Amino acid sequence: MTTFRSEDMLVGVIGLALLPLIGWRIVRGLREGRLPIYRTYLTREEGRAKFNTLLGLHALSFLIVAAVAADLLFNLGLRDRI
């Protein structure tokens, strides 16, 4: 049976593993000017405001996942402060 701390560690490691994938999408979006949306892509030329909003959401999700992973792995206590 898993304990509460081991579940935190597992979820933290999964969150940590997601960071390169999200980061890769952000870098690819900045370099190539396209971001994936479900089964298609949104390019910078199609709509600059939409593209920048989606890129900002990707960056925000990167920061949130990084904060949650750090909190779970290093027991920072961010969950208790919120």
PyMOL commands that set and color helices and strands:
alter all, ss='L'
color gray80, all
select helices_A, chain A and resi 4-32+48-74+78-81
alter helices_A, ss='H'
color red, helices_A
select strands_A, chain A and resi 34-37+40-43
alter strands_A, ss='S'
color yellow, strands_A
deselect
rebuild
show_as cartoon
